[in-house]
Protein backbone atom coordinates (compact mmCIF):
# COMPACT_ATOMS: atom_id res chain seq x y z
CA UNK A 1 0.00 0.00 0.00
CA UNK A 2 1.04 3.59 -0.55
CA UNK A 3 0.25 6.33 1.96
CA UNK A 4 -0.16 10.05 2.08
CA UNK A 5 -1.39 12.44 4.76
CA UNK A 6 -4.60 14.38 5.07
CA UNK A 7 -3.47 17.90 4.09
CA UNK A 8 -2.32 20.12 6.95
CA UNK A 9 -2.52 17.22 9.42
CA UNK A 10 -0.24 14.46 10.67
CA UNK A 11 -2.83 11.76 9.88
CA UNK A 12 -1.43 9.11 7.53
CA UNK A 13 -4.01 7.58 5.18
CA UNK A 14 -3.81 4.90 2.54
CA UNK A 15 -3.94 6.10 -1.04
CA UNK A 16 -6.82 3.64 -1.46
CA UNK A 17 -9.87 4.41 0.70
CA UNK A 18 -12.54 1.79 1.35
CA UNK A 19 -15.97 2.98 0.24
CA UNK A 20 -18.93 1.40 2.01
CA UNK A 21 -22.20 2.63 0.54
CA UNK A 22 -23.46 -0.81 -0.59
CA UNK A 23 -23.35 -2.36 2.89
CA UNK A 24 -26.83 -2.87 4.23
CA UNK A 25 -28.42 -3.09 0.80
CA UNK A 26 -26.38 -4.90 -1.86
CA UNK A 27 -24.09 -6.32 0.83
CA UNK A 28 -24.91 -8.00 4.13
CA UNK A 29 -23.34 -7.14 7.47
CA UNK A 30 -21.12 -10.24 7.24
CA UNK A 31 -19.91 -9.21 3.79
CA UNK A 32 -19.16 -5.70 5.02
CA UNK A 33 -17.12 -7.17 7.89
CA UNK A 34 -15.26 -9.42 5.44
CA UNK A 35 -14.40 -6.44 3.25
CA UNK A 36 -13.06 -4.46 6.20
CA UNK A 37 -10.99 -7.42 7.40
CA UNK A 38 -9.41 -7.87 3.97
CA UNK A 39 -8.85 -4.15 3.32
CA UNK A 40 -7.10 -3.66 6.64
CA UNK A 41 -4.89 -6.71 5.97
CA UNK A 42 -3.87 -5.09 2.68
CA UNK A 43 -2.87 -1.85 4.39
CA UNK A 44 -6.05 0.14 3.72
CA UNK A 45 -6.51 2.21 6.87
CA UNK A 46 -8.98 4.79 5.53
CA UNK A 47 -12.75 4.04 5.49
CA UNK A 48 -15.44 6.39 4.17
CA UNK A 49 -19.14 6.25 5.06
CA UNK A 50 -22.12 8.60 5.41
CA UNK A 51 -25.15 8.77 7.65
CA UNK A 52 -27.57 8.25 4.73
CA UNK A 53 -25.88 5.04 3.48
CA UNK A 54 -26.63 2.54 2.06
CA UNK A 55 -27.82 3.84 -1.28
CA UNK A 56 -30.38 4.33 -2.63
CA UNK A 57 -31.28 6.23 0.52
CA UNK A 58 -34.57 5.46 2.27
CA UNK A 59 -36.03 5.53 5.75
CA UNK A 60 -35.86 1.75 6.21
CA UNK A 61 -32.10 1.47 5.71
CA UNK A 62 -31.00 4.90 6.99
CA UNK A 63 -27.77 4.61 9.01
CA UNK A 64 -27.35 0.88 8.36
CA UNK A 65 -23.87 1.17 6.84
CA UNK A 66 -22.58 3.11 9.84
CA UNK A 67 -24.14 0.48 12.10
CA UNK A 68 -22.29 -2.30 10.24
CA UNK A 69 -18.99 -0.50 10.73
CA UNK A 70 -19.84 -0.02 14.39
CA UNK A 71 -20.46 -3.73 14.98
CA UNK A 72 -17.13 -4.49 13.26
CA UNK A 73 -15.32 -2.05 15.56
CA UNK A 74 -16.93 -3.68 18.58
CA UNK A 75 -16.12 -7.21 17.37
CA UNK A 76 -12.52 -6.57 16.32
CA UNK A 77 -11.35 -3.69 18.50
CA UNK A 78 -9.84 -2.13 15.38
CA UNK A 79 -11.09 1.43 15.83
CA UNK A 80 -7.60 2.83 16.47
CA UNK A 81 -6.28 1.21 13.28
CA UNK A 82 -8.75 3.06 11.06
CA UNK A 83 -8.98 6.66 9.90
CA UNK A 84 -12.75 7.06 9.77
CA UNK A 85 -14.62 9.54 7.59
CA UNK A 86 -18.37 10.10 7.60
CA UNK A 87 -20.79 12.79 6.39
CA UNK A 88 -23.89 14.70 7.34
CA UNK A 89 -26.58 14.49 4.64
CA UNK A 90 -27.48 17.65 2.78
CA UNK A 91 -31.01 18.96 2.48
CA UNK A 92 -33.45 17.95 -0.26
CA UNK A 93 -36.23 15.56 -1.24
CA UNK A 94 -33.76 12.65 -1.31
CA UNK A 95 -33.10 13.06 2.42
CA UNK A 96 -36.48 14.29 3.65
CA UNK A 97 -36.73 11.12 5.76
CA UNK A 98 -33.61 12.19 7.69
CA UNK A 99 -34.26 15.87 8.45
CA UNK A 100 -35.36 19.03 6.70
CA UNK A 101 -33.10 21.74 8.13
CA UNK A 102 -29.90 21.09 6.20
CA UNK A 103 -26.78 22.24 8.02
CA UNK A 104 -28.41 24.16 10.85
CA UNK A 105 -26.75 24.02 14.25
CA UNK A 106 -29.41 21.61 15.49
CA UNK A 107 -29.08 19.39 12.42
CA UNK A 108 -25.30 19.10 12.71
CA UNK A 109 -25.51 18.29 16.40
CA UNK A 110 -28.14 15.62 15.79
CA UNK A 111 -26.21 14.12 12.88
CA UNK A 112 -22.89 13.92 14.72
CA UNK A 113 -24.43 12.31 17.79
CA UNK A 114 -26.32 9.80 15.65
CA UNK A 115 -23.22 8.80 13.71
CA UNK A 116 -21.19 8.36 16.90
CA UNK A 117 -23.81 6.01 18.33
CA UNK A 118 -24.15 3.89 15.20
CA UNK A 119 -20.38 3.73 14.64
CA UNK A 120 -19.79 2.81 18.30
CA UNK A 121 -16.98 5.33 18.62
CA UNK A 122 -16.40 8.52 20.55
CA UNK A 123 -14.62 10.39 17.75
CA UNK A 124 -14.67 10.88 13.97
CA UNK A 125 -11.40 11.53 12.16
CA UNK A 126 -12.91 13.39 9.20
CA UNK A 127 -16.42 14.84 9.23
CA UNK A 128 -17.76 16.00 5.85
CA UNK A 129 -20.70 18.00 4.51
CA UNK A 130 -22.20 15.56 1.99
CA UNK A 131 -23.39 18.18 -0.52
CA UNK A 132 -24.18 21.92 -0.49
CA UNK A 133 -27.57 23.22 0.54
CA UNK A 134 -27.58 25.58 -2.44
CA UNK A 135 -28.07 24.22 -5.95
CA UNK A 136 -24.81 23.23 -7.64
CA UNK A 137 -23.81 21.17 -10.65
CA UNK A 138 -23.22 17.74 -9.15
CA UNK A 139 -24.97 14.34 -9.18
CA UNK A 140 -25.39 14.36 -12.95
CA UNK A 141 -26.08 18.08 -13.43
CA UNK A 142 -23.51 19.28 -15.96
CA UNK A 143 -24.09 23.05 -15.95
CA UNK A 144 -24.60 25.44 -13.05
CA UNK A 145 -28.37 25.46 -12.27
CA UNK A 146 -28.62 29.21 -11.84
CA UNK A 147 -32.38 29.27 -12.47
CA UNK A 148 -33.19 27.07 -9.50
CA UNK A 149 -30.16 27.57 -7.28
CA UNK A 150 -31.00 28.96 -3.85
CA UNK A 151 -30.44 32.71 -3.71
CA UNK A 152 -28.95 32.45 -0.23
CA UNK A 153 -25.88 30.28 0.14
CA UNK A 154 -25.03 28.33 3.27
CA UNK A 155 -24.33 30.13 6.50
CA UNK A 156 -20.66 29.22 6.32
CA UNK A 157 -19.77 30.90 9.59
CA UNK A 158 -22.48 29.16 11.65
CA UNK A 159 -21.60 25.79 10.11
CA UNK A 160 -17.90 26.14 10.93
CA UNK A 161 -18.63 27.45 14.43
CA UNK A 162 -20.90 24.46 15.12
CA UNK A 163 -18.30 22.00 13.84
CA UNK A 164 -15.64 23.80 15.86
CA UNK A 165 -17.54 23.01 19.06
CA UNK A 166 -17.08 19.31 18.30
CA UNK A 167 -13.45 19.83 17.32
CA UNK A 168 -12.73 21.49 20.66
CA UNK A 169 -14.34 18.50 22.42
CA UNK A 170 -12.16 16.08 20.42
CA UNK A 171 -15.26 14.48 18.91
CA UNK A 172 -14.28 15.58 15.39
CA UNK A 173 -10.59 15.68 14.45
CA UNK A 174 -10.86 17.39 11.04
CA UNK A 175 -13.54 18.56 8.63
CA UNK A 176 -14.05 18.17 4.90
CA UNK A 177 -16.37 19.11 2.05
CA UNK A 178 -18.05 17.04 -0.63
CA UNK A 179 -19.64 17.75 -4.03
CA UNK A 180 -18.42 21.34 -3.78
CA UNK A 181 -17.48 23.96 -6.34
CA UNK A 182 -14.48 26.30 -6.50
CA UNK A 183 -16.58 29.15 -5.10
CA UNK A 184 -17.98 27.10 -2.23
CA UNK A 185 -14.60 25.65 -1.36
CA UNK A 186 -12.90 29.04 -1.31
CA UNK A 187 -15.75 30.50 0.75
CA UNK A 188 -15.22 27.87 3.46
CA UNK A 189 -11.45 28.36 3.36
CA UNK A 190 -11.76 32.13 3.62
CA UNK A 191 -14.31 31.96 6.43
CA UNK A 192 -12.17 29.55 8.42
CA UNK A 193 -9.13 31.82 8.02
CA UNK A 194 -10.98 35.04 8.87
CA UNK A 195 -12.53 33.63 12.04
CA UNK A 196 -9.79 31.19 13.14
CA UNK A 197 -12.08 28.20 12.70
CA UNK A 198 -11.36 24.64 11.49
CA UNK A 199 -10.09 24.56 7.93
CA UNK A 200 -11.46 21.92 5.53
CA UNK A 201 -8.64 19.53 4.70
CA UNK A 202 -10.30 17.48 1.95
CA UNK A 203 -13.04 17.62 -0.63
CA UNK A 204 -14.85 14.50 -1.82
CA UNK A 205 -15.98 14.91 -5.43
CA UNK A 206 -16.60 12.54 -8.31
CA UNK A 207 -13.61 11.82 -10.55
CA UNK A 208 -13.04 9.15 -13.19
CA UNK A 209 -11.76 8.72 -16.72
CA UNK A 210 -15.21 9.66 -18.03
CA UNK A 211 -15.84 12.44 -15.50
CA UNK A 212 -12.82 14.73 -15.17
CA UNK A 213 -14.65 18.02 -14.65
CA UNK A 214 -12.81 18.41 -11.31
CA UNK A 215 -9.97 19.70 -13.47
CA UNK A 216 -12.11 22.71 -14.47
CA UNK A 217 -11.06 24.89 -11.54
CA UNK A 218 -11.17 22.50 -8.58
CA UNK A 219 -7.80 20.84 -9.26
CA UNK A 220 -6.10 24.24 -9.06
CA UNK A 221 -7.88 24.96 -5.77
CA UNK A 222 -6.67 21.60 -4.45
CA UNK A 223 -3.05 22.21 -5.40
CA UNK A 224 -2.77 25.88 -4.48
CA UNK A 225 -4.86 25.77 -1.30
CA UNK A 226 -3.68 22.31 -0.19
CA UNK A 227 -7.11 20.72 0.09
CA UNK A 228 -6.92 17.14 -1.13
CA UNK A 229 -9.40 15.37 -3.38
CA UNK A 230 -11.00 12.19 -2.11
CA UNK A 231 -12.10 10.84 -5.50
CA UNK A 232 -15.41 8.99 -5.42
CA UNK A 233 -16.95 6.84 -8.16
CA UNK A 234 -13.55 6.28 -9.85
CA UNK A 235 -15.17 3.36 -11.70
CA UNK A 236 -18.34 5.38 -12.45
CA UNK A 237 -20.80 2.96 -10.79
CA UNK A 238 -18.91 0.07 -12.40
CA UNK A 239 -19.22 1.47 -15.92
CA UNK A 240 -15.41 1.63 -16.09
CA UNK A 241 -15.14 -2.08 -15.40
CA UNK A 242 -16.61 -2.64 -18.86
CA UNK A 243 -19.31 -4.96 -17.55
CA UNK A 244 -22.17 -2.92 -19.05
CA UNK A 245 -20.71 -2.73 -22.57
CA UNK A 246 -22.94 -4.09 -25.31
CA UNK A 247 -26.06 -3.19 -23.32
CA UNK A 248 -25.30 -5.93 -20.80
CA UNK A 249 -27.12 -5.88 -17.46
CA UNK A 250 -25.19 -8.14 -15.08
CA UNK A 251 -27.33 -9.65 -12.35
CA UNK A 252 -26.93 -7.84 -9.02
CA UNK A 253 -24.91 -4.95 -10.49
CA UNK A 254 -25.75 -1.45 -9.27
CA UNK A 255 -26.99 0.05 -12.54
CA UNK A 256 -28.99 -3.14 -13.22
CA UNK A 257 -30.67 -2.96 -9.82
CA UNK A 258 -31.09 0.82 -9.78
CA UNK A 259 -31.60 2.13 -13.35
CA UNK A 260 -31.93 5.69 -12.02
CA UNK A 261 -28.20 5.58 -11.31
CA UNK A 262 -27.50 6.38 -14.93
CA UNK A 263 -25.42 9.54 -14.92
CA UNK A 264 -22.32 7.69 -16.12
CA UNK A 265 -24.17 5.61 -18.74
CA UNK A 266 -24.58 7.86 -21.78
CA UNK A 267 -23.94 6.64 -25.32
CA UNK A 268 -20.85 8.84 -25.43
CA UNK A 269 -19.64 7.26 -22.21
CA UNK A 270 -19.93 3.83 -23.78
CA UNK A 271 -17.84 4.97 -26.76
CA UNK A 272 -15.16 6.28 -24.41
CA UNK A 273 -15.23 3.15 -22.28
CA UNK A 274 -14.73 0.98 -25.37
CA UNK A 275 -11.64 2.99 -26.28
CA UNK A 276 -10.23 2.85 -22.74
CA UNK A 277 -10.82 -0.89 -22.67
CA UNK A 278 -8.74 -1.31 -25.82
CA UNK A 279 -5.90 0.59 -24.14
CA UNK A 280 -6.14 -1.67 -21.09
CA UNK A 281 -6.16 -4.84 -23.19
CA UNK A 282 -3.18 -3.62 -25.23
CA UNK A 283 -1.15 -3.27 -22.03
CA UNK A 284 -2.38 -6.46 -20.31
CA UNK A 285 -4.46 -4.62 -17.74
CA UNK A 286 -8.10 -4.89 -16.83
CA UNK A 287 -10.16 -1.79 -17.52
CA UNK A 288 -10.76 -1.37 -13.78
CA UNK A 289 -7.02 -1.49 -13.09
CA UNK A 290 -6.33 1.11 -15.78
CA UNK A 291 -9.12 3.38 -14.53
CA UNK A 292 -8.10 3.24 -10.87
CA UNK A 293 -4.36 3.46 -11.51
CA UNK A 294 -4.98 6.66 -13.48
CA UNK A 295 -6.73 8.28 -10.50
CA UNK A 296 -4.13 6.98 -8.02
CA UNK A 297 -1.30 8.90 -9.74
CA UNK A 298 -2.94 12.33 -9.89
CA UNK A 299 -1.07 14.97 -7.85
CA UNK A 300 -4.24 16.53 -6.38
CA UNK A 301 -5.71 13.22 -5.16
CA UNK A 302 -5.22 12.43 -1.48
CA UNK A 303 -7.08 9.11 -1.63
CA UNK A 304 -9.08 7.12 -4.17
CA UNK A 305 -12.39 5.79 -2.78
CA UNK A 306 -13.03 2.32 -4.17
CA UNK A 307 -16.11 0.21 -3.51
CA UNK A 308 -17.11 -3.33 -4.33
CA UNK A 309 -19.94 -5.77 -3.80
CA UNK A 310 -17.82 -8.89 -4.39
CA UNK A 311 -14.48 -9.88 -2.89
CA UNK A 312 -12.81 -10.44 -6.25
CA UNK A 313 -13.74 -6.88 -7.22
CA UNK A 314 -12.34 -5.57 -3.94
CA UNK A 315 -9.05 -7.42 -4.46
CA UNK A 316 -8.69 -6.10 -8.00
CA UNK A 317 -9.48 -2.56 -6.92
CA UNK A 318 -7.01 -2.53 -4.04
CA UNK A 319 -4.32 -4.09 -6.24
CA UNK A 320 -4.50 -1.06 -8.54
CA UNK A 321 -2.14 0.69 -6.13
CA UNK A 322 0.65 -1.56 -7.43
CA UNK A 323 0.17 -0.48 -11.06
CA UNK A 324 2.23 2.36 -12.49
CA UNK A 325 1.01 3.67 -15.84
CA UNK A 326 3.76 4.42 -18.35
CA UNK A 327 4.08 7.69 -20.22
CA UNK A 328 2.84 5.91 -23.35
CA UNK A 329 -0.33 4.69 -21.60
CA UNK A 330 -1.01 8.14 -20.19
CA UNK A 331 -0.59 9.63 -23.67
CA UNK A 332 -3.09 7.13 -25.09
CA UNK A 333 -5.57 8.02 -22.34
CA UNK A 334 -5.25 11.72 -23.14
CA UNK A 335 -5.87 10.99 -26.82
CA UNK A 336 -9.22 9.40 -25.94
CA UNK A 337 -10.04 12.24 -23.55
CA UNK A 338 -9.40 14.81 -26.28
CA UNK A 339 -11.79 12.97 -28.59
CA UNK A 340 -14.55 12.34 -26.01
CA UNK A 341 -14.01 14.74 -23.09
CA UNK A 342 -16.09 14.18 -19.96
CA UNK A 343 -18.99 12.24 -21.50
CA UNK A 344 -20.58 11.58 -18.09
CA UNK A 345 -21.84 14.67 -16.22
C-alpha positions as CSV (number, residue, x, y, z in Angstrom):
1,X,0.0,0.0,0.0
2,X,1.0,3.6,-0.5
3,X,0.3,6.3,2.0
4,X,-0.2,10.1,2.1
5,X,-1.4,12.4,4.8
6,X,-4.6,14.4,5.1
7,X,-3.5,17.9,4.1
8,X,-2.3,20.1,7.0
9,X,-2.5,17.2,9.4
10,X,-0.2,14.5,10.7
11,X,-2.8,11.8,9.9
12,X,-1.4,9.1,7.5
13,X,-4.0,7.6,5.2
14,X,-3.8,4.9,2.5
15,X,-3.9,6.1,-1.0
16,X,-6.8,3.6,-1.5
17,X,-9.9,4.4,0.7
18,X,-12.5,1.8,1.4
19,X,-16.0,3.0,0.2
20,X,-18.9,1.4,2.0
21,X,-22.2,2.6,0.5
22,X,-23.5,-0.8,-0.6
23,X,-23.3,-2.4,2.9
24,X,-26.8,-2.9,4.2
25,X,-28.4,-3.1,0.8
26,X,-26.4,-4.9,-1.9
27,X,-24.1,-6.3,0.8
28,X,-24.9,-8.0,4.1
29,X,-23.3,-7.1,7.5
30,X,-21.1,-10.2,7.2
31,X,-19.9,-9.2,3.8
32,X,-19.2,-5.7,5.0
33,X,-17.1,-7.2,7.9
34,X,-15.3,-9.4,5.4
35,X,-14.4,-6.4,3.2
36,X,-13.1,-4.5,6.2
37,X,-11.0,-7.4,7.4
38,X,-9.4,-7.9,4.0
39,X,-8.9,-4.2,3.3
40,X,-7.1,-3.7,6.6
41,X,-4.9,-6.7,6.0
42,X,-3.9,-5.1,2.7
43,X,-2.9,-1.8,4.4
44,X,-6.1,0.1,3.7
45,X,-6.5,2.2,6.9
46,X,-9.0,4.8,5.5
47,X,-12.7,4.0,5.5
48,X,-15.4,6.4,4.2
49,X,-19.1,6.2,5.1
50,X,-22.1,8.6,5.4
51,X,-25.2,8.8,7.6
52,X,-27.6,8.2,4.7
53,X,-25.9,5.0,3.5
54,X,-26.6,2.5,2.1
55,X,-27.8,3.8,-1.3
56,X,-30.4,4.3,-2.6
57,X,-31.3,6.2,0.5
58,X,-34.6,5.5,2.3
59,X,-36.0,5.5,5.7
60,X,-35.9,1.7,6.2
61,X,-32.1,1.5,5.7
62,X,-31.0,4.9,7.0
63,X,-27.8,4.6,9.0
64,X,-27.3,0.9,8.4
65,X,-23.9,1.2,6.8
66,X,-22.6,3.1,9.8
67,X,-24.1,0.5,12.1
68,X,-22.3,-2.3,10.2
69,X,-19.0,-0.5,10.7
70,X,-19.8,0.0,14.4
71,X,-20.5,-3.7,15.0
72,X,-17.1,-4.5,13.3
73,X,-15.3,-2.0,15.6
74,X,-16.9,-3.7,18.6
75,X,-16.1,-7.2,17.4
76,X,-12.5,-6.6,16.3
77,X,-11.4,-3.7,18.5
78,X,-9.8,-2.1,15.4
79,X,-11.1,1.4,15.8
80,X,-7.6,2.8,16.5
81,X,-6.3,1.2,13.3
82,X,-8.8,3.1,11.1
83,X,-9.0,6.7,9.9
84,X,-12.8,7.1,9.8
85,X,-14.6,9.5,7.6
86,X,-18.4,10.1,7.6
87,X,-20.8,12.8,6.4
88,X,-23.9,14.7,7.3
89,X,-26.6,14.5,4.6
90,X,-27.5,17.6,2.8
91,X,-31.0,19.0,2.5
92,X,-33.5,17.9,-0.3
93,X,-36.2,15.6,-1.2
94,X,-33.8,12.7,-1.3
95,X,-33.1,13.1,2.4
96,X,-36.5,14.3,3.6
97,X,-36.7,11.1,5.8
98,X,-33.6,12.2,7.7
99,X,-34.3,15.9,8.4
100,X,-35.4,19.0,6.7
101,X,-33.1,21.7,8.1
102,X,-29.9,21.1,6.2
103,X,-26.8,22.2,8.0
104,X,-28.4,24.2,10.8
105,X,-26.7,24.0,14.3
106,X,-29.4,21.6,15.5
107,X,-29.1,19.4,12.4
108,X,-25.3,19.1,12.7
109,X,-25.5,18.3,16.4
110,X,-28.1,15.6,15.8
111,X,-26.2,14.1,12.9
112,X,-22.9,13.9,14.7
113,X,-24.4,12.3,17.8
114,X,-26.3,9.8,15.7
115,X,-23.2,8.8,13.7
116,X,-21.2,8.4,16.9
117,X,-23.8,6.0,18.3
118,X,-24.1,3.9,15.2
119,X,-20.4,3.7,14.6
120,X,-19.8,2.8,18.3
121,X,-17.0,5.3,18.6
122,X,-16.4,8.5,20.5
123,X,-14.6,10.4,17.7
124,X,-14.7,10.9,14.0
125,X,-11.4,11.5,12.2
126,X,-12.9,13.4,9.2
127,X,-16.4,14.8,9.2
128,X,-17.8,16.0,5.9
129,X,-20.7,18.0,4.5
130,X,-22.2,15.6,2.0
131,X,-23.4,18.2,-0.5
132,X,-24.2,21.9,-0.5
133,X,-27.6,23.2,0.5
134,X,-27.6,25.6,-2.4
135,X,-28.1,24.2,-5.9
136,X,-24.8,23.2,-7.6
137,X,-23.8,21.2,-10.7
138,X,-23.2,17.7,-9.1
139,X,-25.0,14.3,-9.2
140,X,-25.4,14.4,-12.9
141,X,-26.1,18.1,-13.4
142,X,-23.5,19.3,-16.0
143,X,-24.1,23.0,-16.0
144,X,-24.6,25.4,-13.0
145,X,-28.4,25.5,-12.3
146,X,-28.6,29.2,-11.8
147,X,-32.4,29.3,-12.5
148,X,-33.2,27.1,-9.5
149,X,-30.2,27.6,-7.3
150,X,-31.0,29.0,-3.8
151,X,-30.4,32.7,-3.7
152,X,-28.9,32.4,-0.2
153,X,-25.9,30.3,0.1
154,X,-25.0,28.3,3.3
155,X,-24.3,30.1,6.5
156,X,-20.7,29.2,6.3
157,X,-19.8,30.9,9.6
158,X,-22.5,29.2,11.6
159,X,-21.6,25.8,10.1
160,X,-17.9,26.1,10.9
161,X,-18.6,27.5,14.4
162,X,-20.9,24.5,15.1
163,X,-18.3,22.0,13.8
164,X,-15.6,23.8,15.9
165,X,-17.5,23.0,19.1
166,X,-17.1,19.3,18.3
167,X,-13.4,19.8,17.3
168,X,-12.7,21.5,20.7
169,X,-14.3,18.5,22.4
170,X,-12.2,16.1,20.4
171,X,-15.3,14.5,18.9
172,X,-14.3,15.6,15.4
173,X,-10.6,15.7,14.4
174,X,-10.9,17.4,11.0
175,X,-13.5,18.6,8.6
176,X,-14.1,18.2,4.9
177,X,-16.4,19.1,2.1
178,X,-18.1,17.0,-0.6
179,X,-19.6,17.8,-4.0
180,X,-18.4,21.3,-3.8
181,X,-17.5,24.0,-6.3
182,X,-14.5,26.3,-6.5
183,X,-16.6,29.2,-5.1
184,X,-18.0,27.1,-2.2
185,X,-14.6,25.7,-1.4
186,X,-12.9,29.0,-1.3
187,X,-15.8,30.5,0.8
188,X,-15.2,27.9,3.5
189,X,-11.4,28.4,3.4
190,X,-11.8,32.1,3.6
191,X,-14.3,32.0,6.4
192,X,-12.2,29.6,8.4
193,X,-9.1,31.8,8.0
194,X,-11.0,35.0,8.9
195,X,-12.5,33.6,12.0
196,X,-9.8,31.2,13.1
197,X,-12.1,28.2,12.7
198,X,-11.4,24.6,11.5
199,X,-10.1,24.6,7.9
200,X,-11.5,21.9,5.5
201,X,-8.6,19.5,4.7
202,X,-10.3,17.5,1.9
203,X,-13.0,17.6,-0.6
204,X,-14.8,14.5,-1.8
205,X,-16.0,14.9,-5.4
206,X,-16.6,12.5,-8.3
207,X,-13.6,11.8,-10.6
208,X,-13.0,9.2,-13.2
209,X,-11.8,8.7,-16.7
210,X,-15.2,9.7,-18.0
211,X,-15.8,12.4,-15.5
212,X,-12.8,14.7,-15.2
213,X,-14.6,18.0,-14.7
214,X,-12.8,18.4,-11.3
215,X,-10.0,19.7,-13.5
216,X,-12.1,22.7,-14.5
217,X,-11.1,24.9,-11.5
218,X,-11.2,22.5,-8.6
219,X,-7.8,20.8,-9.3
220,X,-6.1,24.2,-9.1
221,X,-7.9,25.0,-5.8
222,X,-6.7,21.6,-4.4
223,X,-3.1,22.2,-5.4
224,X,-2.8,25.9,-4.5
225,X,-4.9,25.8,-1.3
226,X,-3.7,22.3,-0.2
227,X,-7.1,20.7,0.1
228,X,-6.9,17.1,-1.1
229,X,-9.4,15.4,-3.4
230,X,-11.0,12.2,-2.1
231,X,-12.1,10.8,-5.5
232,X,-15.4,9.0,-5.4
233,X,-16.9,6.8,-8.2
234,X,-13.6,6.3,-9.9
235,X,-15.2,3.4,-11.7
236,X,-18.3,5.4,-12.5
237,X,-20.8,3.0,-10.8
238,X,-18.9,0.1,-12.4
239,X,-19.2,1.5,-15.9
240,X,-15.4,1.6,-16.1
241,X,-15.1,-2.1,-15.4
242,X,-16.6,-2.6,-18.9
243,X,-19.3,-5.0,-17.5
244,X,-22.2,-2.9,-19.1
245,X,-20.7,-2.7,-22.6
246,X,-22.9,-4.1,-25.3
247,X,-26.1,-3.2,-23.3
248,X,-25.3,-5.9,-20.8
249,X,-27.1,-5.9,-17.5
250,X,-25.2,-8.1,-15.1
251,X,-27.3,-9.6,-12.3
252,X,-26.9,-7.8,-9.0
253,X,-24.9,-4.9,-10.5
254,X,-25.7,-1.5,-9.3
255,X,-27.0,0.0,-12.5
256,X,-29.0,-3.1,-13.2
257,X,-30.7,-3.0,-9.8
258,X,-31.1,0.8,-9.8
259,X,-31.6,2.1,-13.4
260,X,-31.9,5.7,-12.0
261,X,-28.2,5.6,-11.3
262,X,-27.5,6.4,-14.9
263,X,-25.4,9.5,-14.9
264,X,-22.3,7.7,-16.1
265,X,-24.2,5.6,-18.7
266,X,-24.6,7.9,-21.8
267,X,-23.9,6.6,-25.3
268,X,-20.8,8.8,-25.4
269,X,-19.6,7.3,-22.2
270,X,-19.9,3.8,-23.8
271,X,-17.8,5.0,-26.8
272,X,-15.2,6.3,-24.4
273,X,-15.2,3.1,-22.3
274,X,-14.7,1.0,-25.4
275,X,-11.6,3.0,-26.3
276,X,-10.2,2.8,-22.7
277,X,-10.8,-0.9,-22.7
278,X,-8.7,-1.3,-25.8
279,X,-5.9,0.6,-24.1
280,X,-6.1,-1.7,-21.1
281,X,-6.2,-4.8,-23.2
282,X,-3.2,-3.6,-25.2
283,X,-1.1,-3.3,-22.0
284,X,-2.4,-6.5,-20.3
285,X,-4.5,-4.6,-17.7
286,X,-8.1,-4.9,-16.8
287,X,-10.2,-1.8,-17.5
288,X,-10.8,-1.4,-13.8
289,X,-7.0,-1.5,-13.1
290,X,-6.3,1.1,-15.8
291,X,-9.1,3.4,-14.5
292,X,-8.1,3.2,-10.9
293,X,-4.4,3.5,-11.5
294,X,-5.0,6.7,-13.5
295,X,-6.7,8.3,-10.5
296,X,-4.1,7.0,-8.0
297,X,-1.3,8.9,-9.7
298,X,-2.9,12.3,-9.9
299,X,-1.1,15.0,-7.8
300,X,-4.2,16.5,-6.4
301,X,-5.7,13.2,-5.2
302,X,-5.2,12.4,-1.5
303,X,-7.1,9.1,-1.6
304,X,-9.1,7.1,-4.2
305,X,-12.4,5.8,-2.8
306,X,-13.0,2.3,-4.2
307,X,-16.1,0.2,-3.5
308,X,-17.1,-3.3,-4.3
309,X,-19.9,-5.8,-3.8
310,X,-17.8,-8.9,-4.4
311,X,-14.5,-9.9,-2.9
312,X,-12.8,-10.4,-6.3
313,X,-13.7,-6.9,-7.2
314,X,-12.3,-5.6,-3.9
315,X,-9.1,-7.4,-4.5
316,X,-8.7,-6.1,-8.0
317,X,-9.5,-2.6,-6.9
318,X,-7.0,-2.5,-4.0
319,X,-4.3,-4.1,-6.2
320,X,-4.5,-1.1,-8.5
321,X,-2.1,0.7,-6.1
322,X,0.6,-1.6,-7.4
323,X,0.2,-0.5,-11.1
324,X,2.2,2.4,-12.5
325,X,1.0,3.7,-15.8
326,X,3.8,4.4,-18.3
327,X,4.1,7.7,-20.2
328,X,2.8,5.9,-23.3
329,X,-0.3,4.7,-21.6
330,X,-1.0,8.1,-20.2
331,X,-0.6,9.6,-23.7
332,X,-3.1,7.1,-25.1
333,X,-5.6,8.0,-22.3
334,X,-5.3,11.7,-23.1
335,X,-5.9,11.0,-26.8
336,X,-9.2,9.4,-25.9
337,X,-10.0,12.2,-23.5
338,X,-9.4,14.8,-26.3
339,X,-11.8,13.0,-28.6
340,X,-14.6,12.3,-26.0
341,X,-14.0,14.7,-23.1
342,X,-16.1,14.2,-20.0
343,X,-19.0,12.2,-21.5
344,X,-20.6,11.6,-18.1
345,X,-21.8,14.7,-16.2
